[in-house]
Amino acid sequence: MKNNEDYNSEDLFKALKQIKETVPCLLESIQQLAGLSSRTPGEEEELQKLLGIFDQLKWSLSDLRDYLDGKLFDASLTFYCVIKEKAAAGDVQAQKIVDDLGPWYQQILIDQVNRN
């Protein structure tokens, strides 16, 4: 898996498109081989290979989810900080947003500190 800073949106969309196109064929092949009442050594080897690919894909998707969760959190925190500055400058709508979101962000930051 790449380092987080190595990703860009185009790479992510290409990877997800490829996964979307590949997974149905992969699952169909796995189900077909797994459904055989008896498998030849070659079929068993192919099944194990496909299961390994699927397992790697599962971990890659998990890593990607964690990466995207982090990016979403960073973007939302940036938004909150900008809104907080506007509220401090007297923007009434921004103050309403800060009042609504403030407790949630405070709890998230406390959770982050406690995890580290």
DSSP file (Angstrom, degrees, kcal/mol; ACC not computed):
  #  RESIDUE AA STRUCTURE BP1 BP2  ACC     N-H-->O    O-->H-N    N-H-->O    O-->H-N    TCO  KAPPA ALPHA  PHI   PSI    X-CA   Y-CA   Z-CA
    1    1 A M              0   0    0      0, 0.0     3,-0.1     0, 0.0    59,-0.0   0.000 360.0 360.0 360.0 142.5    0.0    0.0    0.0
    2    2 A K        -     0   0    0      1,-0.1     2,-0.1     2,-0.1     5,-0.1  -0.264 360.0 -94.6 -70.9 161.3    1.2    3.5   -0.8
    3    3 A N    >   -     0   0    0      1,-0.1     3,-2.1     2,-0.0     4,-0.4  -0.487  42.4-108.3 -68.4 151.3    2.0    6.1    1.8
    4    4 A N  G >  S+     0   0    0      1,-0.3     3,-1.4     2,-0.2    -1,-0.1   0.852 118.6  55.3 -52.2 -40.2   -1.0    8.3    2.4
    5    5 A E  G 3  S+     0   0    0      1,-0.3    -1,-0.3     3,-0.0    -2,-0.0   0.621  96.1  68.1 -73.4  -9.8    0.6   11.3    0.7
    6    6 A D  G <  S+     0   0    0     -3,-2.1    -1,-0.3     2,-0.0    -2,-0.2   0.582  83.1  93.9 -83.2 -10.0    1.2    9.2   -2.5
    7    7 A Y    <   +     0   0    0     -3,-1.4     2,-0.3    -4,-0.4     3,-0.0  -0.511  48.7 179.5 -82.7 148.8   -2.6    9.0   -3.2
    8    8 A N     >  -     0   0    0     -2,-0.2     4,-2.2     1,-0.1     3,-0.2  -0.952  41.8-106.3-138.4 163.9   -4.5   11.3   -5.5
    9    9 A S  H  > S+     0   0    0     -2,-0.3     4,-2.7     1,-0.2     5,-0.2   0.871 117.6  53.9 -58.3 -40.9   -8.1   11.3   -6.5
   10   10 A E  H  > S+     0   0    0      1,-0.2     4,-2.3     2,-0.2    -1,-0.2   0.923 109.0  48.4 -62.4 -44.3   -7.5   10.0  -10.0
   11   11 A D  H  > S+     0   0    0      1,-0.2     4,-2.5     2,-0.2    -1,-0.2   0.918 112.5  49.5 -59.8 -44.0   -5.5    7.0   -8.7
   12   12 A L  H  X S+     0   0    0     -4,-2.2     4,-2.6     1,-0.2    -2,-0.2   0.923 111.4  47.2 -64.2 -44.8   -8.2    6.2   -6.1
   13   13 A F  H  X S+     0   0    0     -4,-2.7     4,-2.3     2,-0.2    -1,-0.2   0.893 112.7  49.9 -65.4 -39.0  -11.0    6.4   -8.7
   14   14 A K  H  X S+     0   0    0     -4,-2.3     4,-2.4    -5,-0.2    -2,-0.2   0.928 112.3  47.7 -62.9 -44.8   -9.1    4.2  -11.1
   15   15 A A  H  X S+     0   0    0     -4,-2.5     4,-2.4     1,-0.2    -2,-0.2   0.917 112.8  47.8 -63.7 -43.8   -8.4    1.6   -8.4
   16   16 A L  H  X S+     0   0    0     -4,-2.6     4,-2.6     2,-0.2    -1,-0.2   0.878 111.3  51.1 -66.5 -36.8  -12.0    1.5   -7.3
   17   17 A K  H  X S+     0   0    0     -4,-2.3     4,-2.0     2,-0.2    -1,-0.2   0.919 110.8  48.7 -64.3 -42.9  -13.2    1.2  -10.9
   18   18 A Q  H  X S+     0   0    0     -4,-2.4     4,-2.0     2,-0.2    -2,-0.2   0.903 111.9  49.0 -64.1 -41.0  -10.8   -1.7  -11.4
   19   19 A I  H  X S+     0   0    0     -4,-2.4     4,-2.9     2,-0.2    -2,-0.2   0.929 109.3  52.5 -62.7 -45.1  -12.0   -3.4   -8.2
   20   20 A K  H  < S+     0   0    0     -4,-2.6    -1,-0.2     1,-0.2    -2,-0.2   0.869 114.3  43.0 -59.2 -37.7  -15.6   -2.9   -9.2
   21   21 A E  H  < S+     0   0    0     -4,-2.0     4,-0.5    -5,-0.1    -1,-0.2   0.802 119.7  42.3 -77.6 -29.9  -14.9   -4.6  -12.6
   22   22 A T  H  X S+     0   0    0     -4,-2.0     4,-2.4    -5,-0.2     3,-0.3   0.860  98.6  68.0 -88.3 -39.0  -12.8   -7.4  -11.1
   23   23 A V  H  X S+     0   0    0     -4,-2.9     4,-3.1     1,-0.2     5,-0.3   0.876  96.6  52.7 -57.5 -45.3  -14.6   -8.5   -8.0
   24   24 A P  H  > S+     0   0    0      0, 0.0     4,-2.3     0, 0.0    -1,-0.2   0.923 113.5  44.2 -58.9 -42.1  -17.6  -10.0   -9.7
   25   25 A C  H  > S+     0   0    0     -4,-0.5     4,-2.4    -3,-0.3    -2,-0.2   0.906 114.2  50.5 -65.7 -41.3  -15.5  -12.2  -11.9
   26   26 A L  H  X S+     0   0    0     -4,-2.4     4,-2.4     2,-0.2    -1,-0.2   0.936 112.6  45.5 -61.9 -47.7  -13.2  -13.1   -9.0
   27   27 A L  H  X S+     0   0    0     -4,-3.1     4,-2.9     1,-0.2     5,-0.2   0.890 111.1  53.2 -64.8 -39.3  -16.2  -14.1   -6.8
   28   28 A E  H  X S+     0   0    0     -4,-2.3     4,-2.4    -5,-0.3    -1,-0.2   0.924 110.7  47.1 -61.4 -43.9  -17.8  -16.1   -9.7
   29   29 A S  H  X S+     0   0    0     -4,-2.4     4,-2.4     2,-0.2     5,-0.2   0.908 113.0  48.8 -64.5 -42.0  -14.6  -18.1  -10.2
   30   30 A I  H  X S+     0   0    0     -4,-2.4     4,-3.0     2,-0.2     5,-0.2   0.937 113.2  46.8 -62.8 -46.6  -14.2  -18.7   -6.5
   31   31 A Q  H  X S+     0   0    0     -4,-2.9     4,-1.8     2,-0.2    -2,-0.2   0.893 112.0  51.1 -63.5 -39.9  -17.8  -19.9   -6.2
   32   32 A Q  H  < S+     0   0    0     -4,-2.4     4,-0.4    -5,-0.2    -1,-0.2   0.941 115.5  40.6 -63.4 -47.7  -17.5  -22.1   -9.2
   33   33 A L  H >< S+     0   0    0     -4,-2.4     3,-1.1     1,-0.2    -2,-0.2   0.900 115.3  51.1 -68.6 -40.2  -14.3  -23.8   -7.9
   34   34 A A  H 3< S+     0   0    0     -4,-3.0    -1,-0.2     1,-0.2    -2,-0.2   0.798 105.5  58.3 -67.4 -27.2  -15.6  -24.0   -4.4
   35   35 A G  T 3< S+     0   0    0     -4,-1.8    -1,-0.2    -5,-0.2    -2,-0.2   0.560  78.6 110.5 -81.3  -7.8  -18.8  -25.6   -5.6
   36   36 A L    <   -     0   0    0     -3,-1.1     3,-0.2    -4,-0.4    -3,-0.0  -0.472  67.4-140.7 -68.6 135.7  -17.1  -28.5   -7.3
   37   37 A S  S    S+     0   0    0      1,-0.3     2,-0.4    -2,-0.2    -1,-0.2   0.856  90.5  11.9 -67.3 -33.2  -17.8  -31.8   -5.4
   38   38 A S  S    S-     0   0    0     -3,-0.0     2,-0.4     0, 0.0    -1,-0.3  -0.987  76.1-154.0-143.9 138.2  -14.2  -32.8   -6.1
   39   39 A R        -     0   0    0     -2,-0.4    -6,-0.0    -3,-0.2    -5,-0.0  -0.854  15.4-126.1-112.9 144.2  -11.3  -30.7   -7.3
   40   40 A T     >  -     0   0    0     -2,-0.4     4,-2.7     1,-0.1     5,-0.2  -0.393  37.8-103.0 -73.9 163.4   -8.2  -31.6   -9.2
   41   41 A P  H  > S+     0   0    0      0, 0.0     4,-2.3     0, 0.0     5,-0.1   0.879 125.6  52.0 -56.3 -36.3   -4.9  -30.5   -7.7
   42   42 A G  H  > S+     0   0    0      2,-0.2     4,-2.3     1,-0.2     5,-0.1   0.897 110.0  47.4 -66.8 -40.1   -4.8  -27.8  -10.4
   43   43 A E  H  > S+     0   0    0      2,-0.2     4,-2.6     1,-0.2    -1,-0.2   0.888 112.0  50.2 -67.6 -39.2   -8.3  -26.6   -9.5
   44   44 A E  H  X S+     0   0    0     -4,-2.7     4,-2.5     2,-0.2    -2,-0.2   0.912 110.9  49.3 -64.2 -41.9   -7.4  -26.6   -5.8
   45   45 A E  H  X S+     0   0    0     -4,-2.3     4,-2.2    -5,-0.2    -2,-0.2   0.916 111.8  48.7 -63.1 -42.9   -4.3  -24.6   -6.5
   46   46 A E  H  X S+     0   0    0     -4,-2.3     4,-2.6     2,-0.2    -2,-0.2   0.906 110.5  51.3 -63.8 -41.8   -6.3  -22.1   -8.5
   47   47 A L  H  X S+     0   0    0     -4,-2.6     4,-2.6     1,-0.2    -2,-0.2   0.928 110.9  47.6 -61.0 -45.7   -8.9  -21.8   -5.8
   48   48 A Q  H  X S+     0   0    0     -4,-2.5     4,-2.0     1,-0.2    -1,-0.2   0.883 111.7  51.2 -64.0 -37.8   -6.3  -21.1   -3.2
   49   49 A K  H  X S+     0   0    0     -4,-2.2     4,-2.2     2,-0.2    -2,-0.2   0.935 111.9  46.3 -63.4 -46.4   -4.7  -18.5   -5.5
   50   50 A L  H  X S+     0   0    0     -4,-2.6     4,-2.5     1,-0.2    -2,-0.2   0.888 111.0  52.1 -65.2 -39.4   -8.0  -16.8   -6.0
   51   51 A L  H  X S+     0   0    0     -4,-2.6     4,-2.4     2,-0.2    -1,-0.2   0.882 108.9  51.5 -63.5 -37.3   -8.8  -16.8   -2.3
   52   52 A G  H  X S+     0   0    0     -4,-2.0     4,-2.4     2,-0.2    -2,-0.2   0.906 109.7  48.8 -64.5 -42.2   -5.4  -15.3   -1.6
   53   53 A I  H  X S+     0   0    0     -4,-2.2     4,-2.4     2,-0.2    -2,-0.2   0.924 111.7  49.6 -62.2 -44.0   -6.1  -12.5   -4.1
   54   54 A F  H  X S+     0   0    0     -4,-2.5     4,-2.3     1,-0.2    -2,-0.2   0.900 110.2  50.5 -62.8 -41.0   -9.5  -11.9   -2.5
   55   55 A D  H  X S+     0   0    0     -4,-2.4     4,-2.0     2,-0.2    -1,-0.2   0.912 110.7  48.8 -64.1 -42.7   -7.9  -11.7    0.9
   56   56 A Q  H  X S+     0   0    0     -4,-2.4     4,-2.5     1,-0.2    -2,-0.2   0.902 110.8  51.4 -61.7 -40.7   -5.3   -9.2   -0.3
   57   57 A L  H  X S+     0   0    0     -4,-2.4     4,-2.6     1,-0.2    -2,-0.2   0.901 106.8  53.7 -62.8 -41.4   -8.0   -7.2   -1.8
   58   58 A K  H  X S+     0   0    0     -4,-2.3     4,-1.9     1,-0.2    -1,-0.2   0.920 111.3  44.9 -60.1 -44.8  -10.0   -7.2    1.4
   59   59 A W  H  X S+     0   0    0     -4,-2.0     4,-2.4     2,-0.2    -1,-0.2   0.881 111.9  52.4 -68.6 -37.6   -6.9   -5.8    3.3
   60   60 A S  H  X S+     0   0    0     -4,-2.5     4,-2.6     1,-0.2    -2,-0.2   0.909 109.9  48.7 -64.0 -41.0   -6.2   -3.2    0.6
   61   61 A L  H  X S+     0   0    0     -4,-2.6     4,-2.6     2,-0.2    -1,-0.2   0.872 109.8  52.3 -65.9 -36.1   -9.8   -2.0    0.8
   62   62 A S  H  X S+     0   0    0     -4,-1.9     4,-2.2     2,-0.2    -2,-0.2   0.924 111.1  46.7 -64.4 -43.8   -9.6   -1.8    4.6
   63   63 A D  H  X S+     0   0    0     -4,-2.4     4,-2.4     2,-0.2    -2,-0.2   0.904 112.6  50.4 -62.9 -41.4   -6.4    0.3    4.3
   64   64 A L  H  X S+     0   0    0     -4,-2.6     4,-2.9     2,-0.2     5,-0.2   0.904 108.6  51.8 -64.4 -41.2   -8.1    2.5    1.7
   65   65 A R  H  X S+     0   0    0     -4,-2.6     4,-2.8     2,-0.2    -1,-0.2   0.928 110.3  48.8 -60.5 -44.7  -11.1    2.9    4.0
   66   66 A D  H  X S+     0   0    0     -4,-2.2     4,-2.1     2,-0.2    -2,-0.2   0.912 112.1  49.2 -61.4 -42.4   -8.9    4.0    6.8
   67   67 A Y  H  X S+     0   0    0     -4,-2.4     4,-2.3     2,-0.2    -2,-0.2   0.941 113.5  45.3 -61.5 -48.5   -7.1    6.4    4.5
   68   68 A L  H  X S+     0   0    0     -4,-2.9     4,-2.6     1,-0.2    -2,-0.2   0.871 110.0  54.9 -66.7 -36.5  -10.3    7.9    3.2
   69   69 A D  H  X S+     0   0    0     -4,-2.8     4,-2.5    -5,-0.2    -1,-0.2   0.920 109.4  48.4 -59.1 -43.0  -11.7    8.2    6.8
   70   70 A G  H  X S+     0   0    0     -4,-2.1     4,-2.7     2,-0.2    -2,-0.2   0.905 111.3  49.0 -64.0 -42.5   -8.6   10.1    7.7
   71   71 A K  H  X S+     0   0    0     -4,-2.3     4,-2.5     2,-0.2    -2,-0.2   0.905 112.0  49.1 -64.4 -40.8   -9.0   12.5    4.8
   72   72 A L  H  X S+     0   0    0     -4,-2.6     4,-2.5     2,-0.2    -2,-0.2   0.913 111.5  49.2 -64.8 -42.3  -12.6   13.0    5.5
   73   73 A F  H  X S+     0   0    0     -4,-2.5     4,-2.6     2,-0.2     5,-0.2   0.929 111.0  50.1 -61.9 -45.0  -11.8   13.8    9.2
   74   74 A D  H  X S+     0   0    0     -4,-2.7     4,-2.3     1,-0.2    -2,-0.2   0.918 112.2  47.6 -59.5 -44.0   -9.1   16.2    8.1
   75   75 A A  H  X S+     0   0    0     -4,-2.5     4,-2.4     1,-0.2    -1,-0.2   0.905 112.8  48.0 -65.1 -41.2  -11.4   18.0    5.7
   76   76 A S  H  X S+     0   0    0     -4,-2.5     4,-2.5     2,-0.2    -1,-0.2   0.883 111.6  50.1 -69.1 -36.0  -14.2   18.2    8.3
   77   77 A L  H  X S+     0   0    0     -4,-2.6     4,-2.5     2,-0.2    -2,-0.2   0.899 110.1  50.7 -67.1 -39.8  -11.8   19.5   11.0
   78   78 A T  H  X S+     0   0    0     -4,-2.3     4,-2.3    -5,-0.2    -2,-0.2   0.928 110.7  49.7 -60.9 -44.9  -10.5   22.1    8.5
   79   79 A F  H  X S+     0   0    0     -4,-2.4     4,-2.6     1,-0.2     5,-0.2   0.934 110.5  49.9 -57.8 -47.3  -14.1   23.2    7.8
   80   80 A Y  H  X S+     0   0    0     -4,-2.5     4,-2.7     1,-0.2    -1,-0.2   0.904 109.8  50.5 -61.2 -42.0  -14.9   23.4   11.6
   81   81 A C  H  X S+     0   0    0     -4,-2.5     4,-2.0     2,-0.2    -1,-0.2   0.903 111.1  48.3 -64.3 -40.6  -11.8   25.6   12.2
   82   82 A V  H  X S+     0   0    0     -4,-2.3     4,-2.1     2,-0.2    -2,-0.2   0.929 113.6  47.0 -63.7 -44.9  -12.7   28.0    9.3
   83   83 A I  H  X S+     0   0    0     -4,-2.6     4,-2.5     1,-0.2    -2,-0.2   0.883 109.4  54.5 -64.5 -37.9  -16.3   28.2   10.7
   84   84 A K  H  X S+     0   0    0     -4,-2.7     4,-2.2    -5,-0.2    -1,-0.2   0.894 107.7  49.8 -63.7 -39.2  -15.0   28.7   14.2
   85   85 A E  H  X S+     0   0    0     -4,-2.0     4,-1.3     2,-0.2    -1,-0.2   0.907 110.8  49.4 -64.1 -41.7  -12.9   31.7   13.0
   86   86 A K  H  <>S+     0   0    0     -4,-2.1     5,-2.4     1,-0.2    -2,-0.2   0.893 110.1  51.2 -64.7 -38.6  -15.9   33.2   11.2
   87   87 A A  H ><5S+     0   0    0     -4,-2.5     3,-1.7     1,-0.2    -1,-0.2   0.910 107.3  52.7 -64.0 -41.2  -17.9   32.8   14.4
   88   88 A A  H 3<5S+     0   0    0     -4,-2.2    -1,-0.2     1,-0.3    -2,-0.2   0.791 105.3  56.3 -64.5 -26.5  -15.2   34.5   16.4
   89   89 A A  T 3<5S-     0   0    0     -4,-1.3    -1,-0.3    -5,-0.1    -2,-0.2   0.429 130.4 -94.4 -85.7   1.4  -15.4   37.4   13.9
   90   90 A G  T < 5 +     0   0    0     -3,-1.7     2,-0.6     1,-0.3    -3,-0.2   0.507  69.7 152.9 104.8   4.5  -19.1   37.7   14.6
   91   91 A D     >< -     0   0    0     -5,-2.4     4,-2.0     1,-0.2    -1,-0.3  -0.584  29.7-159.9 -72.0 115.6  -20.8   35.6   11.9
   92   92 A V  H  > S+     0   0    0     -2,-0.6     4,-1.9     2,-0.2    -1,-0.2   0.899  89.0  49.4 -66.4 -43.3  -24.1   34.5   13.5
   93   93 A Q  H  > S+     0   0    0      1,-0.2     4,-1.9     2,-0.2    -1,-0.2   0.908 110.9  50.8 -63.3 -41.1  -24.7   31.5   11.2
   94   94 A A  H  > S+     0   0    0      1,-0.2     4,-2.6     2,-0.2    -1,-0.2   0.890 107.0  54.4 -63.0 -38.5  -21.2   30.3   11.8
   95   95 A Q  H  X S+     0   0    0     -4,-2.0     4,-2.6     1,-0.2    -1,-0.2   0.881 105.5  53.0 -63.4 -37.9  -21.8   30.6   15.5
   96   96 A K  H  X S+     0   0    0     -4,-1.9     4,-2.1     2,-0.2    -1,-0.2   0.910 110.0  48.3 -62.4 -41.4  -24.8   28.4   15.2
   97   97 A I  H  X S+     0   0    0     -4,-1.9     4,-3.1     2,-0.2     5,-0.3   0.927 111.6  49.4 -64.6 -44.6  -22.7   25.8   13.4
   98   98 A V  H  X S+     0   0    0     -4,-2.6     4,-2.8     1,-0.2    -2,-0.2   0.911 110.6  50.8 -60.5 -42.7  -20.0   26.0   16.1
   99   99 A D  H  < S+     0   0    0     -4,-2.6    -1,-0.2     1,-0.2    -2,-0.2   0.893 115.4  42.9 -62.5 -39.4  -22.7   25.6   18.8
  100  100 A D  H  < S+     0   0    0     -4,-2.1     4,-0.3    -5,-0.2    -2,-0.2   0.914 125.9  30.7 -72.4 -43.4  -24.1   22.5   17.0
  101  101 A L  H  X S+     0   0    0     -4,-3.1     4,-2.5    -5,-0.2     3,-0.3   0.690  96.6  87.1 -92.4 -20.1  -20.8   20.8   16.1
  102  102 A G  H  X S+     0   0    0     -4,-2.8     4,-2.6    -5,-0.3     5,-0.2   0.887  89.6  46.6 -50.7 -52.5  -18.6   22.0   19.0
  103  103 A P  H  > S+     0   0    0      0, 0.0     4,-2.1     0, 0.0    -1,-0.2   0.886 113.0  51.2 -60.6 -37.0  -19.4   19.2   21.4
  104  104 A W  H  > S+     0   0    0     -4,-0.3     4,-2.2    -3,-0.3    -2,-0.2   0.938 112.4  44.8 -65.2 -46.9  -19.0   16.5   18.7
  105  105 A Y  H  X S+     0   0    0     -4,-2.5     4,-2.5     1,-0.2     5,-0.2   0.883 111.1  54.0 -65.9 -38.1  -15.6   17.8   17.7
  106  106 A Q  H  X S+     0   0    0     -4,-2.6     4,-2.2    -5,-0.3    -1,-0.2   0.919 109.8  47.7 -61.3 -42.6  -14.5   18.2   21.3
  107  107 A Q  H  X S+     0   0    0     -4,-2.1     4,-2.6    -5,-0.2    -2,-0.2   0.903 110.9  51.1 -66.0 -40.7  -15.4   14.5   21.9
  108  108 A I  H  X S+     0   0    0     -4,-2.2     4,-2.5     2,-0.2    -2,-0.2   0.923 110.7  48.4 -61.9 -44.1  -13.5   13.4   18.8
  109  109 A L  H  X S+     0   0    0     -4,-2.5     4,-2.3     2,-0.2    -1,-0.2   0.892 111.0  50.5 -65.0 -38.8  -10.4   15.3   19.8
  110  110 A I  H  X S+     0   0    0     -4,-2.2     4,-2.5     2,-0.2    -1,-0.2   0.922 110.7  49.8 -62.6 -43.6  -10.6   13.8   23.3
  111  111 A D  H  X S+     0   0    0     -4,-2.6     4,-1.8     1,-0.2    -2,-0.2   0.898 109.6  51.6 -61.3 -41.0  -10.9   10.3   21.7
  112  112 A Q  H  X S+     0   0    0     -4,-2.5     4,-1.3     2,-0.2    -1,-0.2   0.916 111.0  47.4 -61.9 -43.8   -7.9   11.0   19.5
  113  113 A V  H  < S+     0   0    0     -4,-2.3     3,-0.3     1,-0.2    -2,-0.2   0.914 111.0  51.4 -64.2 -43.0   -5.8   12.1   22.4
  114  114 A N  H  < S+     0   0    0     -4,-2.5    -1,-0.2     1,-0.2    -2,-0.2   0.815 106.5  54.6 -66.1 -30.5   -6.9    9.0   24.4
  115  115 A R  H  <        0   0    0     -4,-1.8    -1,-0.2     1,-0.2    -2,-0.2   0.812 360.0 360.0 -71.1 -29.7   -5.9    6.7   21.6
  116  116 A N     <        0   0    0     -4,-1.3    -1,-0.2    -3,-0.3    -2,-0.2   0.430 360.0 360.0 -93.4 360.0   -2.4    8.1   21.4
